[in-house]
């Protein structure tokens, strides 16, 4: 018993000494420090000096009926489905510039998909549709660039198709415009032109699942949080680009966005 008591006393003394040493250190020294710095992905916001920090990138698949049909799906029977891109897939494009966009490796069939992007300021689980738009901070024009041949090959093999969707600079985006200034987008023209020829041309009111419904559905599977962005789907007539092609993206109520494939 004496031995156990002495051991207990020694252990307690060591813990007390360690606690005293930690307490005497500056608060900064007690913080956990990373072994190397990792950058935070952010998107410029129009009209304010602050930027929008990106937590997660969600994308909805086949959210316009005509696009669902051209991809071999039945829009009348398919529930919404989502995939994600890494945050560092973001390529920011300034208003008025034609940003250079490198043609990626491994693909010979590189496709454009113009989309409205919703940026969230709040989130939660099981968000009701009627409350969903309260979570939206703002909107932007986006391009979900896709290595279509790789996506299809993985799909044919029943394998995940991240390699076709989730690569560097695959999430092209213009600056975020606060919803307090733009309102929420229920309708409006959305289009994409390649070298001046219009390829995609539709209206946001043709979405199968609205932005509010997408937020609500996503929140059933994930806890949404501030910093999440949602690519809300693309209209029909997606197609390939080659080097030197210039893409011009338009959404009614937002400034145009343009890139050149290099």
Secondary structure, 3 states (H helix, E strand, C coil): CHHHHHHHHHHHHHHHHHHHHHHHCCHHHHCCCCCCCCCCCEEEECCCCCEEECCEEEEECCCEHHHHHHCCCCCCCCCCCEEEECHHHEEECCCCCEEEECCCCCCCCEEECEEEEEEECCCECCCCHHHHHHHEEEEEEEEECEEHHHHHHHHHCCCCCHHHHCCCCCEEECCEEEHHHHCCCCCCEEEEEECCEEEEEEEHHHECCCHHHHHHHHHHHCCECCCEEEECCCCCCCEEECCCCEEEEEECCCCCEEEEEC
